[in-house]
């Protein structure tokens, strides 16, 4: 059993809110995590048609039977239950007695915000982080190609087989539940096109033309993937510094194994020569920061920065009054030119050198040009732990 970093945050929330929500993509480990943290709680899966019909047709009777120390798994399958949970926990006046999990943020968040505002502590669980997989002793390319979904490691499933079935299940089971998506073949084409743009600025018009669907449809499909935790939109940093800034978000998938599958990369060795090698590595690094952000209770925010003169920095970590600039390079060899963006933004923003980082594909950690060089597998200890 691999220990999850988010456990500490969930236990803190247990003492602060009557309901704890664990949200995340399908098969990210929500069920296993909730049962491991709360072994004495009764487990009810609302994927089970009998439980779902009971909760839907008689929510009061359902909650009278399963009233406390309970885990409701895949609660988005019975959204009507949310309104009744509100009055139920108000009567209980105890914290941490109900745990809910869900895969569809798109369908859940509206219900949570309307019915459970102030009553629920929300956590987001993505697949394994590098820190959680540290005992696996994998190479960088192995991490990227295999991705991070727990079943790949727990069940020893071949990545190509896992992701083929994962994508099929997502399209067939989840997307069909969302009325806006009727052209599933075009949606699949859209996902593959989007995978080819991971780590790049999002241009809806270009994707719209290539898919042959409207700009608004692409925007809706982006929202669906984002709400399902499969992609993440990295927003541009808002400070102007007297320069005109790029305003488009950059798009990233939250798992590189999924990206490899969508791009048709069937062998780990193919990564060495793929034209998107750098973008896939940047996606890998961004996903690590996102996982650590969620695992520590959203303690920091992530941005990128680029001006109209093409001066840029890959990642800005915003933690209160402190800002940290991060450049990402796939190469195992450090070249002097890699510091140009960092130096430019450091001077422009008056950021201390000790807050500047270069993450690369090598294994050593050291100081160069008064800035921090951090290996791909040392993001938590080399950056996150120092920042928060």
C-alpha positions as CSV (number, residue, x, y, z in Angstrom):
1,X,0.0,0.0,0.0
2,X,1.5,3.3,-1.1
3,X,1.0,6.1,1.4
4,X,-0.7,9.2,-0.1
5,X,0.7,12.6,0.7
6,X,-2.8,14.1,1.0
7,X,-3.7,12.0,4.0
8,X,-2.5,14.6,6.5
9,X,-4.7,17.3,4.9
10,X,-7.8,15.1,5.0
11,X,-7.3,14.3,8.7
12,X,-7.1,18.1,9.4
13,X,-10.3,18.7,7.5
14,X,-12.0,15.9,9.4
15,X,-11.9,18.1,12.5
16,X,-13.1,21.2,10.7
17,X,-16.0,20.2,8.5
18,X,-18.9,17.8,8.9
19,X,-18.4,16.4,5.3
20,X,-15.1,15.7,3.6
21,X,-15.1,15.5,-0.2
22,X,-12.3,13.7,-2.1
23,X,-12.6,14.6,-5.7
24,X,-10.4,13.5,-8.6
25,X,-10.2,11.7,-12.0
26,X,-11.4,8.1,-12.3
27,X,-9.1,5.5,-10.8
28,X,-6.8,8.1,-9.0
29,X,-7.2,6.1,-5.8
30,X,-10.1,7.9,-4.1
31,X,-11.8,4.7,-2.9
32,X,-8.7,3.0,-1.6
33,X,-7.6,6.2,0.2
34,X,-10.9,6.9,1.9
35,X,-11.2,3.3,3.1
36,X,-7.6,3.3,4.3
37,X,-7.9,6.5,6.3
38,X,-11.4,5.6,7.7
39,X,-11.3,1.8,8.0
40,X,-14.1,1.8,10.6
41,X,-16.5,3.7,8.3
42,X,-19.1,1.8,6.3
43,X,-18.5,2.0,2.6
44,X,-21.4,2.6,0.2
45,X,-20.8,2.8,-3.6
46,X,-23.4,4.7,-5.5
47,X,-22.2,2.9,-8.7
48,X,-24.2,0.0,-7.2
49,X,-27.7,0.3,-8.7
50,X,-29.5,-0.8,-5.6
51,X,-27.8,1.9,-3.4
52,X,-28.3,4.5,-6.1
53,X,-32.0,3.8,-6.5
54,X,-32.4,3.9,-2.7
55,X,-30.6,7.2,-2.4
56,X,-32.5,8.7,-5.4
57,X,-36.0,7.6,-4.6
58,X,-35.9,7.8,-0.8
59,X,-33.0,10.1,0.2
60,X,-34.3,10.7,3.8
61,X,-34.7,7.0,4.4
62,X,-31.3,6.4,2.9
63,X,-29.6,8.9,5.2
64,X,-31.5,7.6,8.2
65,X,-30.0,4.2,7.5
66,X,-26.5,5.4,6.6
67,X,-26.4,8.4,8.9
68,X,-22.8,8.7,10.2
69,X,-19.3,7.2,9.9
70,X,-20.0,6.6,6.3
71,X,-18.2,6.8,2.9
72,X,-20.4,7.6,-0.1
73,X,-18.4,6.7,-3.1
74,X,-19.1,8.2,-6.6
75,X,-21.7,10.5,-5.1
76,X,-22.2,12.3,-8.4
77,X,-24.3,9.2,-9.4
78,X,-27.0,10.4,-6.9
79,X,-26.8,14.3,-7.1
80,X,-30.3,14.6,-5.4
81,X,-28.7,13.4,-2.2
82,X,-26.7,16.7,-1.8
83,X,-29.7,18.8,-0.7
84,X,-30.7,16.2,1.9
85,X,-27.1,16.0,3.2
86,X,-27.2,19.7,4.1
87,X,-30.1,19.3,6.6
88,X,-28.7,15.9,7.8
89,X,-25.3,17.3,8.8
90,X,-26.9,20.4,10.3
91,X,-28.8,18.2,12.7
92,X,-25.8,16.1,13.5
93,X,-23.6,19.0,14.6
94,X,-20.4,16.8,14.4
95,X,-17.4,17.0,12.1
96,X,-15.9,14.3,9.9
97,X,-18.7,11.8,10.0
98,X,-19.4,11.7,6.3
99,X,-16.9,11.2,3.5
100,X,-18.0,11.7,-0.1
101,X,-15.9,10.9,-3.2
102,X,-16.6,11.8,-6.8
103,X,-15.0,11.7,-10.3
104,X,-17.0,14.4,-12.0
105,X,-16.1,17.8,-10.7
106,X,-18.2,19.2,-13.6
107,X,-21.3,17.7,-12.2
108,X,-20.4,17.9,-8.5
109,X,-19.2,21.4,-7.9
110,X,-22.5,23.1,-8.6
111,X,-24.2,20.8,-6.2
112,X,-21.6,21.3,-3.6
113,X,-21.6,25.1,-3.9
114,X,-25.4,25.3,-3.8
115,X,-26.2,22.7,-1.2
116,X,-23.1,22.2,1.0
117,X,-21.5,25.6,1.1
118,X,-19.6,25.9,4.4
119,X,-20.2,22.3,5.3
120,X,-17.7,20.5,3.2
121,X,-13.9,20.4,3.2
122,X,-12.8,19.8,-0.4
123,X,-9.7,17.9,-1.4
124,X,-8.5,16.9,-4.9
125,X,-6.6,13.6,-5.5
126,X,-4.6,13.2,-8.6
127,X,-2.6,10.0,-9.4
128,X,0.6,9.2,-7.7
129,X,3.3,11.9,-7.3
130,X,7.0,11.2,-7.7
131,X,7.5,11.3,-3.9
132,X,4.8,8.7,-3.5
133,X,6.4,6.5,-6.1
134,X,9.9,6.9,-4.7
135,X,10.3,3.3,-3.8
136,X,9.7,2.3,-7.5
137,X,13.2,3.6,-8.5
138,X,12.1,4.4,-12.0
139,X,13.9,6.4,-14.7
140,X,12.5,9.7,-15.9
141,X,11.3,8.2,-19.2
142,X,9.7,5.3,-17.3
143,X,7.8,7.7,-15.1
144,X,6.6,9.7,-18.1
145,X,5.6,6.7,-20.2
146,X,3.9,4.7,-17.4
147,X,2.1,7.7,-16.0
148,X,0.9,7.7,-12.4
149,X,-2.4,5.9,-12.1
150,X,-2.4,3.5,-9.1
151,X,-3.7,0.4,-10.9
152,X,-0.7,0.4,-13.2
153,X,1.5,-0.1,-10.2
154,X,-0.9,-2.1,-7.9
155,X,-2.1,-4.5,-10.6
156,X,1.1,-4.5,-12.8
157,X,-1.0,-3.5,-15.9
158,X,0.9,-2.6,-19.1
159,X,0.5,1.1,-19.6
160,X,-0.6,0.8,-23.3
161,X,-3.4,-1.6,-22.2
162,X,-4.4,0.5,-19.2
163,X,-4.7,3.8,-21.0
164,X,-6.6,2.3,-24.0
165,X,-9.2,1.0,-21.6
166,X,-9.1,4.1,-19.5
167,X,-9.9,6.3,-22.5
168,X,-12.6,4.0,-23.7
169,X,-14.2,3.9,-20.3
170,X,-14.0,7.7,-19.9
171,X,-15.6,8.3,-23.3
172,X,-18.2,5.6,-23.0
173,X,-19.2,5.9,-19.3
174,X,-18.5,9.5,-18.4
175,X,-18.8,11.6,-21.5
176,X,-22.1,10.0,-22.5
177,X,-23.6,11.3,-19.2
178,X,-23.0,14.9,-20.3
179,X,-25.6,16.0,-22.8
180,X,-23.5,18.5,-24.6
181,X,-21.3,15.8,-26.1
182,X,-23.1,13.9,-28.8
183,X,-20.3,13.4,-31.4
184,X,-18.0,11.0,-29.5
185,X,-15.8,10.3,-32.5
186,X,-15.0,14.0,-32.9
187,X,-14.5,14.3,-29.1
188,X,-11.8,11.5,-29.4
189,X,-10.2,13.4,-32.2
190,X,-10.3,16.5,-30.1
191,X,-8.5,14.8,-27.2
192,X,-5.7,13.6,-29.5
193,X,-5.3,17.1,-31.0
194,X,-5.2,18.6,-27.5
195,X,-2.5,16.1,-26.4
196,X,-0.4,17.4,-29.2
197,X,-0.7,20.8,-27.7
198,X,0.2,20.0,-24.1
199,X,2.5,22.6,-22.6
200,X,1.5,25.1,-25.2
201,X,-0.8,28.2,-25.4
202,X,-4.4,27.3,-25.9
203,X,-5.8,28.4,-29.2
204,X,-9.5,27.5,-29.5
205,X,-9.8,28.7,-33.1
206,X,-7.1,26.4,-34.4
207,X,-8.5,23.4,-32.7
208,X,-12.0,24.2,-33.8
209,X,-10.8,24.3,-37.5
210,X,-9.0,21.0,-37.2
211,X,-11.9,19.3,-35.5
212,X,-14.6,20.8,-37.7
213,X,-16.7,21.9,-34.8
214,X,-17.6,25.3,-33.5
215,X,-15.4,27.5,-31.3
216,X,-18.1,27.2,-28.5
217,X,-18.1,23.4,-28.7
218,X,-14.4,23.3,-28.2
219,X,-14.7,25.6,-25.3
220,X,-17.3,23.3,-23.7
221,X,-15.2,20.2,-24.3
222,X,-12.2,22.0,-22.7
223,X,-14.3,22.7,-19.7
224,X,-15.4,19.0,-19.5
225,X,-11.8,17.7,-19.5
226,X,-10.7,20.3,-17.0
227,X,-13.6,19.5,-14.7
228,X,-12.8,15.8,-15.0
229,X,-9.3,16.6,-13.8
230,X,-7.7,15.3,-17.0
231,X,-6.3,18.7,-18.1
232,X,-5.2,21.9,-16.3
233,X,-5.2,25.4,-17.6
234,X,-2.2,27.3,-16.4
235,X,-3.0,31.0,-16.4
236,X,-0.6,33.8,-17.3
237,X,0.8,35.8,-14.3
238,X,-1.2,38.9,-13.8
239,X,1.5,41.5,-13.0
240,X,2.3,43.8,-15.9
241,X,5.8,45.1,-15.1
242,X,5.1,47.8,-17.7
243,X,5.1,45.2,-20.5
244,X,2.4,43.8,-22.6
245,X,1.7,40.3,-21.5
246,X,0.3,37.2,-23.3
247,X,-3.2,36.6,-22.0
248,X,-3.9,33.1,-23.2
249,X,-3.7,30.1,-20.8
250,X,-1.4,27.2,-21.4
251,X,-2.9,23.7,-21.5
252,X,-1.5,20.7,-19.7
253,X,-2.6,17.2,-19.2
254,X,-2.4,16.0,-15.6
255,X,-0.9,12.6,-16.5
256,X,1.9,12.0,-19.0
257,X,1.0,8.3,-19.5
258,X,-2.4,9.5,-20.9
259,X,-0.6,12.0,-23.2
260,X,1.7,9.3,-24.5
261,X,-1.3,7.0,-25.2
262,X,-3.2,9.8,-27.1
263,X,-0.1,10.7,-29.1
264,X,0.4,7.1,-30.2
265,X,3.6,6.5,-28.3
266,X,3.7,2.8,-27.8
267,X,7.2,2.2,-26.4
268,X,9.2,4.1,-23.8
269,X,12.1,4.3,-26.2
270,X,10.1,6.4,-28.6
271,X,10.2,9.4,-26.1
272,X,13.8,10.0,-26.9
273,X,13.1,11.1,-30.5
274,X,9.6,12.5,-30.2
275,X,9.2,16.0,-31.4
276,X,7.1,16.9,-28.3
277,X,9.8,15.5,-25.9
278,X,10.3,18.9,-24.2
279,X,6.5,19.6,-23.9
280,X,5.9,16.2,-22.4
281,X,8.6,16.8,-19.8
282,X,7.2,20.2,-19.0
283,X,3.8,18.5,-18.6
284,X,5.4,16.0,-16.2
285,X,6.9,18.7,-14.1
286,X,3.7,20.9,-14.0
287,X,1.7,17.9,-12.9
288,X,4.0,17.3,-10.0
289,X,3.5,20.9,-8.8
290,X,-0.2,20.5,-9.2
291,X,-0.3,17.3,-7.2
292,X,1.8,18.9,-4.4
293,X,-0.5,21.9,-4.5
294,X,-3.6,19.7,-4.0
295,X,-1.9,17.4,-1.5
296,X,-0.9,20.3,0.8
297,X,-4.3,21.9,0.7
298,X,-3.9,24.4,-2.2
299,X,-1.3,26.4,-0.3
300,X,0.1,28.0,-3.4
301,X,-0.9,29.1,-6.9
302,X,0.7,28.4,-10.3
303,X,1.2,30.7,-13.3
304,X,3.4,31.2,-16.3
305,X,4.7,34.5,-17.6
306,X,5.4,35.7,-21.2
307,X,5.6,39.2,-22.7
308,X,5.1,40.4,-26.3
309,X,8.9,40.2,-26.9
310,X,8.8,36.5,-26.2
311,X,10.5,36.8,-22.9
312,X,9.1,34.1,-20.7
313,X,9.4,31.9,-17.7
314,X,7.8,28.5,-17.6
315,X,6.3,28.5,-14.1
316,X,5.7,31.0,-11.3
317,X,4.8,29.6,-7.9
318,X,2.9,32.3,-5.9
319,X,2.9,31.7,-2.2
320,X,1.5,34.7,-0.3
321,X,4.0,37.6,-0.5
322,X,6.7,35.3,-1.9
323,X,7.2,34.4,-5.6
324,X,9.3,31.7,-7.1
325,X,10.5,31.6,-10.7
326,X,10.9,28.2,-12.3
327,X,12.4,27.2,-15.7
328,X,11.9,23.7,-17.0
329,X,14.4,21.9,-19.4
330,X,14.4,18.3,-20.5
331,X,18.1,18.1,-21.2
332,X,20.5,16.4,-18.8
333,X,23.1,19.0,-19.6
334,X,22.8,22.5,-18.3
335,X,23.5,25.2,-20.8
336,X,24.1,28.9,-20.0
337,X,21.2,30.0,-22.2
338,X,18.8,28.2,-19.9
339,X,19.2,31.0,-17.4
340,X,18.2,33.9,-19.7
341,X,14.5,33.8,-18.9
342,X,15.1,33.3,-15.2
343,X,17.6,36.2,-15.1
344,X,15.3,38.5,-17.0
345,X,12.3,37.8,-14.8
346,X,14.4,37.9,-11.6
347,X,15.5,41.5,-12.4
348,X,12.1,42.6,-13.6
349,X,10.3,41.3,-10.6
350,X,13.0,42.0,-8.0
351,X,13.0,38.4,-6.9
352,X,15.9,37.0,-4.9
353,X,18.2,34.6,-6.6
354,X,17.5,32.0,-3.9
355,X,13.9,31.9,-5.2
356,X,14.9,31.0,-8.7
357,X,14.9,27.4,-9.9
358,X,15.9,25.4,-12.9
359,X,14.4,21.9,-13.1
360,X,16.1,19.6,-15.6
361,X,16.3,16.0,-16.7
362,X,19.5,15.2,-14.8
363,X,20.0,13.8,-11.3
364,X,22.3,16.3,-9.6
365,X,21.2,19.2,-7.4
366,X,23.4,22.2,-7.0
367,X,23.8,26.0,-7.3
368,X,24.8,27.8,-10.5
369,X,24.6,31.5,-11.3
370,X,23.3,31.9,-7.7
371,X,20.2,29.9,-8.7
372,X,19.0,26.5,-7.7
373,X,19.4,23.5,-10.1
374,X,16.9,20.8,-9.1
375,X,16.6,17.3,-10.6
376,X,13.3,16.0,-11.9
377,X,12.9,13.6,-9.0
378,X,13.7,16.2,-6.3
379,X,10.8,18.6,-6.8
380,X,9.2,18.0,-3.4
381,X,12.3,18.2,-1.2
382,X,14.2,20.6,-3.4
383,X,11.4,23.1,-3.9
384,X,8.0,22.4,-2.3
385,X,9.3,21.6,1.1
386,X,11.4,24.8,1.1
387,X,8.6,27.0,-0.1
388,X,5.8,25.9,2.2
